[in-house]
């Protein structure tokens, strides 16, 4: 559980959005339950994640993800953020099959099985960019997921899914 002090209880939605969109490394939870009480003019909130893996499964999956990502992160020489973006982009496209029948949407399924849909593409791209130190945002709507990435101080939209034409 995570305990937070909030001045406005509506901030809980902002926190949930941050955790689900910006922290792609927290793939091991599916939802949060929350409880709160008022204390001295603020709210004490307790967030409790619903785990979808055991601690050992989480450790195993993180280890496998890191091993796979090291192919891009450790084995390439980058002189610019553009080269980091291109390397991550090409890595994902070259090792992934777009598969509507595949229901794994967390990054562990995507990296280990090399199959998925736009959510997996976008979250995996963000994960790689975070590991390489390139500011990246994850966006989605009812129909699709994509990213914004900052290169040389400018923000660009990138859609790794749509770039995977094979």
C-alpha positions as CSV (number, residue, x, y, z in Angstrom):
1,X,0.0,0.0,0.0
2,X,1.0,3.6,-0.6
3,X,-0.2,6.3,1.8
4,X,-0.5,9.9,0.6
5,X,-1.6,13.2,2.1
6,X,-3.7,15.2,-0.3
7,X,-5.4,18.6,0.0
8,X,-8.0,17.8,-2.6
9,X,-9.4,14.3,-2.8
10,X,-9.9,14.8,-6.6
11,X,-6.1,14.6,-6.9
12,X,-6.5,10.8,-6.6
13,X,-7.5,10.6,-10.3
14,X,-4.4,12.6,-11.3
15,X,-2.2,10.2,-9.3
16,X,-3.9,7.1,-10.8
17,X,-3.4,8.6,-14.3
18,X,0.2,9.3,-13.6
19,X,0.8,5.8,-12.4
20,X,-0.9,4.1,-15.3
21,X,0.5,6.3,-18.1
22,X,3.9,7.4,-16.9
23,X,5.1,4.5,-14.9
24,X,5.2,1.7,-17.5
25,X,7.6,-0.1,-15.2
26,X,4.7,-0.8,-12.8
27,X,3.3,-3.4,-15.2
28,X,2.5,-5.8,-12.4
29,X,-0.7,-4.2,-11.1
30,X,-4.1,-4.1,-12.8
31,X,-6.0,-1.5,-10.6
32,X,-5.9,0.3,-7.3
33,X,-8.4,0.4,-4.6
34,X,-8.4,3.4,-2.4
35,X,-9.6,4.5,1.0
36,X,-9.3,7.8,2.7
37,X,-10.1,9.9,5.7
38,X,-10.0,13.5,6.5
39,X,-7.3,14.7,8.9
40,X,-6.3,18.3,9.8
41,X,-7.8,19.8,6.7
42,X,-6.3,17.3,4.3
43,X,-7.0,13.8,3.2
44,X,-5.0,10.7,4.2
45,X,-5.3,8.4,1.2
46,X,-4.3,4.7,1.1
47,X,-3.8,3.2,-2.3
48,X,-3.7,-0.6,-2.5
49,X,-2.7,-2.2,-5.9
50,X,-4.3,-5.4,-7.2
51,X,-1.3,-7.5,-8.1
52,X,-1.5,-9.7,-11.2
53,X,1.8,-11.4,-10.5
54,X,3.5,-12.9,-7.5
55,X,6.7,-11.3,-6.2
56,X,8.7,-14.0,-7.8
57,X,7.0,-13.6,-11.2
58,X,7.5,-9.8,-11.0
59,X,11.2,-10.4,-10.3
60,X,11.5,-12.9,-13.2
61,X,9.7,-10.7,-15.6
62,X,11.7,-7.5,-14.7
63,X,14.9,-9.5,-15.2
64,X,13.8,-10.8,-18.6
65,X,12.7,-7.3,-19.7
66,X,16.0,-5.8,-18.6
67,X,17.9,-8.5,-20.5
68,X,15.9,-7.9,-23.6
69,X,16.2,-4.1,-23.4
70,X,20.0,-4.3,-22.9
71,X,20.2,-5.3,-26.6
72,X,19.2,-1.7,-27.4
73,X,20.5,0.2,-24.4
74,X,23.9,-1.4,-23.9
75,X,24.9,-2.6,-27.3
76,X,24.4,0.6,-29.3
77,X,26.4,3.9,-29.4
78,X,24.2,7.0,-29.3
79,X,25.4,10.5,-29.9
80,X,21.9,12.1,-29.9
81,X,18.4,11.7,-28.6
82,X,17.2,11.2,-32.2
83,X,19.5,8.1,-32.5
84,X,18.1,6.8,-29.2
85,X,14.5,7.3,-30.4
86,X,15.3,5.6,-33.8
87,X,17.0,2.7,-32.1
88,X,14.1,2.0,-29.7
89,X,11.6,2.5,-32.5
90,X,13.3,0.1,-34.9
91,X,14.0,-2.4,-32.1
92,X,10.3,-2.6,-31.3
93,X,9.2,-2.8,-34.9
94,X,11.7,-5.5,-35.8
95,X,10.9,-7.8,-32.9
96,X,7.1,-7.3,-32.7
97,X,4.1,-8.7,-34.5
98,X,0.9,-6.6,-34.3
99,X,-1.7,-9.2,-33.1
100,X,-5.3,-8.2,-32.3
101,X,-6.0,-11.6,-30.9
102,X,-3.3,-11.2,-28.3
103,X,-4.6,-9.9,-25.0
104,X,-1.4,-9.2,-23.1
105,X,-1.1,-5.4,-22.8
106,X,1.6,-5.0,-20.1
107,X,5.2,-4.5,-21.2
108,X,6.3,-7.9,-19.9
109,X,4.1,-9.7,-22.5
110,X,5.1,-7.3,-25.2
111,X,8.9,-7.7,-24.6
112,X,8.9,-11.4,-23.9
113,X,6.4,-12.6,-26.5
114,X,7.0,-10.0,-29.2
115,X,3.3,-9.7,-29.8
116,X,0.6,-7.2,-28.9
117,X,-1.5,-4.2,-29.8
118,X,-0.9,-0.4,-29.8
119,X,-0.9,-0.2,-26.0
120,X,2.0,-2.6,-25.8
121,X,3.9,-0.8,-28.5
122,X,3.4,2.6,-26.9
123,X,4.1,1.5,-23.3
124,X,7.2,-0.5,-24.4
125,X,8.5,2.5,-26.4
126,X,8.0,4.7,-23.3
127,X,9.8,2.2,-21.1
128,X,12.8,2.1,-23.4
129,X,12.9,5.9,-23.7
130,X,12.7,6.3,-19.9
131,X,15.7,3.9,-19.6
132,X,17.6,5.9,-22.1
133,X,16.8,9.3,-20.5
134,X,14.6,10.7,-23.3
135,X,11.5,12.5,-22.0
136,X,8.5,10.6,-23.4
137,X,4.7,10.6,-22.7
138,X,2.2,7.9,-23.2
139,X,-1.2,8.8,-24.6
140,X,-4.3,6.7,-25.3
141,X,-8.0,7.0,-26.1
142,X,-10.7,4.5,-26.6
143,X,-9.3,3.3,-29.9
144,X,-5.5,3.8,-29.9
145,X,-2.3,4.5,-28.0
146,X,0.8,6.5,-29.1
147,X,3.6,8.6,-27.6
148,X,5.1,12.1,-27.5
149,X,8.9,12.3,-27.4
150,X,11.2,15.2,-26.7
151,X,14.1,15.5,-29.1
152,X,16.4,18.5,-28.9
153,X,13.9,20.4,-26.8
154,X,11.0,19.9,-29.2
155,X,8.1,17.5,-28.7
156,X,7.1,15.2,-31.5
157,X,4.3,12.7,-31.8
158,X,5.4,9.2,-32.6
159,X,3.3,6.2,-33.3
160,X,5.4,3.0,-33.3
161,X,2.3,0.9,-34.0
162,X,1.4,2.6,-37.3
163,X,5.1,2.5,-38.3
164,X,5.1,-1.3,-38.1
165,X,3.8,-1.9,-41.6
166,X,4.7,-5.6,-41.9
